[in-house]
Amino acid sequence: MLLDEIVLNEFTEEKFKQQFFAYKDEKTDRYNKQVLVAMGTDGVDYKTFEKNIESFAKNTCDRVASGRFFFSPFREKEVPKPPYIDLKIARKNKKIRTLSIATIRDVIFQKLMYRAVEEYCEDKFKEIDQMSFAYRRNKSTHMAIKKIYSLLNEGYYYVLNGDIKSFYDEIPHNKLKVTIEDFFGEENKLIGTYFRRFISADRVKYEDYKGNVKKYYKKKPMRERREKGIPQGGVLSGIVANIYMYDFDLQMKEILSENYHNAKYFRYADDFVVITKHKENIHKIYKTIRCLLNEKGLYLHDIGEKTKELDLSNVEKNKLDFLGFEVSPKGIRIKKDNITKFKFRIKDKIDNTKIYKKNPDKGLALLIKKINFKILGNLAFEDEKNLCENCGKLIKERSWMNYYEIITDVRQLRSLDTWIRKQIYRKYYYCSKVRLNKETLIDCGLESLEKTYYRHKRKKVTDNFCSCKKSDYYQAEEY
């Protein structure tokens, strides 16, 4: 069966509606029951969309079948990169990421399209299974980090930690469109058409709405053509990025196999790591990679900037920063920037929770609930179990502790536990003039990062999680 036929089978009114309600559930914050479905530039919020779901489903599926589906412009939103929280400071330090927010209809389209092409893509990506880890089924940051750590302990001490300049913003459309056609084949014209329309969808800069999305209830957005790059943060963005880098990954596999037998390569989106036992190979590999990327219209940061050459034989001095982790032969730790960001968010919860002198325990209970939710995510609610509709197994919840459960240095968690308790002590005493102790907080249900870590380790052997979904597409954004 042609891929185009699979796409048409996926775009039925019933599947469209099912996908919307699954998306709504995925975006529902179980802590305060808020639905966090973002509104796009068409001015349609999730309530209006749900009310008119029959019309949206029929119209979209009819347009897809006839080749008349076009994307609404994506509105852009800047978010700070760790450790920055304040957007103004992040802008000043050039530490921002620009996300592209699609309309609800376009999000559902992307999800259905992803389902249609995922099997085909994964079959092709099997050739680079041990290299490519981002936005893929049954692949995760954990797998990449564990493999790197294992190799470091086998004597692969010399590391090239590469970063491609403005990867999502700079991918040239002329080369990307040819790559998409070659990847899916000329016979799958419908898929080729919609992927080209996705990468070329207009953008709406933040200055057009300045955070006031409701402006689009009455006014059309000021759109701008996207001459290069792809929308970052979309459901299809990751798979488009992997398709574009597919031939690069194959070239790296061949080059390392032929010329550098003791070198290994791992890529996660626009970040990659090459590790080897021979220091003299690092600079040669860097030059090779830079040439290959230039042929694709992409550019590698110079060594000493965001691209780093590391000697991890000195375990006290050097470490690899990758995907929110610090990795060395000594162990796996949480990156310092991410510790800083976590502390900021906990402090924000504490500062913005009111504790009244007349009934301080009520405020304390609410504060502990907020902190537990930050640590555990939806697992903080014992009565909530997220089961997969396909296989009936437990879906692994996204949470801070789930993301960092593979670290080996528990002292970081112990230190964070102490820091959290001290912040609560100060807040409670300031508001009530009563001093708390560790036992009281434990009795009140405050989760311990260290104990949660060991609990995860014990469950690891027995828990059988669902593998139907992409492993950590959103977890990667969280780090």
WOSUL-V436797 format. One record per backbone hydrogen bond with DSSP energy under -1.0 kcal/mol. CO is the residue of the C=O (numbers start at 1). NH is the residue of the N-H. If there is no record, write none. Layout:
BEGIN
co,nh
CO,NH
CO,NH
END
This chain:
BEGIN
co,nh
2,6
3,7
4,8
5,9
6,10
7,11
10,12
12,16
13,17
14,18
15,19
16,20
17,21
18,22
19,23
20,24
21,25
22,26
23,27
25,28
27,36
29,33
34,29
40,43
45,49
46,50
47,51
48,52
50,53
52,56
53,57
54,58
55,59
56,60
57,61
58,62
59,63
60,64
61,65
62,66
63,68
74,204
75,101
77,99
79,97
81,84
86,90
87,91
88,92
89,93
90,95
91,94
95,81
97,79
99,77
101,75
103,107
104,108
105,109
106,110
107,111
108,112
109,113
110,114
111,115
112,116
113,117
114,118
117,121
118,122
119,123
120,124
121,125
124,127
125,128
126,129
128,131
128,132
131,267
136,139
140,144
141,145
142,146
143,147
144,148
145,149
146,150
147,151
148,152
149,153
151,154
151,156
152,155
155,157
157,312
158,276
159,310
160,274
161,308
162,272
163,301
166,170
167,171
168,230
171,229
172,176
173,177
174,178
175,179
176,180
177,181
178,182
179,183
180,184
181,185
185,188
187,189
188,192
189,193
190,194
191,195
192,196
193,197
194,198
195,199
196,200
198,201
202,74
203,224
204,76
205,208
206,209
206,210
209,212
211,213
212,215
213,216
214,217
215,218
215,219
221,223
224,203
232,100
236,240
237,241
238,242
239,243
240,244
241,245
245,249
246,250
247,251
248,252
249,253
250,254
251,255
252,256
253,257
254,258
255,259
256,260
260,263
264,275
266,273
267,133
268,271
270,164
271,268
272,162
273,266
274,160
275,264
276,158
278,281
279,282
281,285
282,286
283,287
284,288
285,289
286,290
287,291
288,292
289,293
290,294
291,295
293,298
294,297
299,165
302,305
302,307
307,304
308,161
310,159
313,315
314,318
320,327
322,325
324,335
325,322
326,333
327,320
328,331
331,328
332,408
332,409
333,326
335,339
336,340
337,341
338,342
339,343
340,344
341,345
342,346
343,347
344,348
345,349
346,350
347,351
348,352
350,353
360,364
361,365
362,366
363,367
364,368
365,369
366,370
367,371
368,372
369,373
370,374
371,375
372,376
373,377
375,401
376,379
377,380
378,381
381,384
386,395
388,392
393,388
394,466
399,403
400,404
404,407
409,412
410,414
411,415
412,416
413,417
414,418
415,419
416,420
417,421
418,422
419,423
420,424
421,425
422,426
423,427
424,428
425,429
426,430
427,431
428,432
429,433
437,441
438,442
439,443
440,444
441,446
442,445
448,452
449,453
450,454
451,455
452,456
453,457
454,458
455,459
456,460
459,463
472,476
474,478
475,479
END
